[in-house]
């Protein structure tokens, strides 16, 4: 709700908003729902690719069509989570500071896929 309040304050000053999302399917679906109800929404920052595990942990369906991401119309955030698959990948803290050189080394090598429908043939992922 805080992001919606901030967007409303920005709208009163005719300022567009953009939501940053380098995260997973739950965050992505929440931000898409937020964008759908914010009149001054401009652009959604999102990763076009992720590791293949992403397709195993939820039934997320992100559809890119005519230059836009379609807002899901399923109940809630529009996804169901596979809790067993998530439990098989416990969180491991990592230092992702820019100066260590490991910032973009968060996925297994050669395991990058497009998870958007409509971008499957966009070219080599990675």
C-alpha positions in Angstrom: 0.0 0.0 0.0 2.9 2.3 0.6 3.9 2.3 -3.1 0.3 3.2 -4.0 0.4 6.1 -1.7 3.7 7.3 -3.1 2.3 7.0 -6.6 -0.7 9.0 -5.6 1.4 11.8 -4.2 3.5 11.8 -7.4 0.3 11.8 -9.5 -0.9 15.0 -7.8 2.3 16.6 -9.1 1.9 15.1 -12.6 5.0 12.8 -12.0 5.0 9.3 -13.6 6.2 6.3 -11.5 8.2 3.3 -12.4 8.5 0.2 -10.2 11.9 -1.6 -9.9 11.7 -5.4 -9.9 14.7 -7.6 -10.1 13.0 -10.2 -8.0 10.9 -13.4 -8.5 7.4 -14.3 -9.6 5.6 -13.1 -6.4 7.1 -9.7 -6.5 6.6 -9.5 -10.3 2.8 -10.3 -10.0 2.4 -7.9 -7.1 4.0 -5.1 -9.1 1.9 -5.8 -12.2 -1.3 -5.6 -10.1 0.0 -2.3 -8.6 0.7 -0.9 -12.0 -2.8 -1.8 -13.2 -4.3 0.5 -10.6 -1.9 3.4 -10.7 -2.9 6.0 -13.3 0.5 7.6 -13.5 2.3 4.3 -14.1 4.9 4.7 -16.8 7.1 1.6 -17.1 7.8 -1.7 -15.3 11.5 -2.6 -14.9 11.7 -6.3 -15.1 14.2 -9.1 -16.0 13.5 -10.7 -19.4 15.3 -13.8 -18.4 15.9 -15.9 -15.3 17.1 -19.4 -14.4 15.0 -22.3 -15.5 14.1 -22.9 -11.8 11.7 -20.0 -12.1 9.3 -22.1 -14.2 9.4 -24.8 -11.5 8.6 -22.7 -8.5 5.3 -21.2 -9.7 2.8 -21.3 -12.5 3.6 -17.6 -13.3 2.4 -16.7 -16.8 3.8 -13.3 -18.0 2.5 -12.5 -21.4 4.2 -9.8 -23.6 1.9 -8.6 -26.4 2.1 -5.6 -28.7 4.8 -3.9 -26.5 3.0 -4.4 -23.2 2.8 -6.9 -20.4 -0.8 -8.2 -20.0 -2.2 -7.9 -16.4 -3.2 -11.4 -15.2 -6.9 -11.8 -14.5 -6.6 -14.9 -12.2 -7.5 -14.6 -8.5 -5.1 -12.9 -6.1 -1.7 -12.2 -7.7 -2.5 -14.7 -10.5 0.0 -17.4 -9.5 0.3 -20.5 -7.4 3.5 -21.5 -5.8 5.1 -24.9 -5.7 6.2 -24.9 -2.1 8.1 -28.2 -2.4 10.2 -26.8 -5.2 10.8 -23.6 -3.3 11.9 -25.6 -0.2 14.4 -27.4 -2.3 16.1 -24.1 -3.0 16.7 -22.5 0.4 17.9 -18.9 0.6 21.7 -18.6 0.8 22.9 -15.1 1.7 25.4 -13.7 -0.8 27.4 -10.5 -0.9 26.2 -8.9 -4.1 28.2 -5.7 -3.9 29.3 -4.3 -7.3 32.9 -4.3 -6.4 33.2 -8.0 -5.8 32.6 -8.9 -9.4 29.8 -11.4 -8.5 26.8 -9.1 -8.9 25.5 -10.9 -12.0 26.8 -14.3 -11.1 23.6 -15.3 -9.3 22.3 -18.0 -11.8 24.0 -21.2 -12.8 26.0 -20.8 -16.0 24.1 -21.8 -19.2 20.8 -21.8 -17.4 19.1 -18.7 -18.6 15.6 -18.8 -20.2 12.9 -16.3 -21.3 10.0 -16.8 -19.0 7.7 -14.4 -20.9 5.1 -15.8 -23.3 5.6 -13.9 -26.5 9.4 -13.6 -26.2 10.4 -17.3 -26.5 12.0 -16.7 -29.9 13.5 -13.3 -29.1 17.0 -14.5 -29.6 19.6 -16.2 -27.4 18.9 -15.7 -23.7 21.8 -14.8 -21.5 
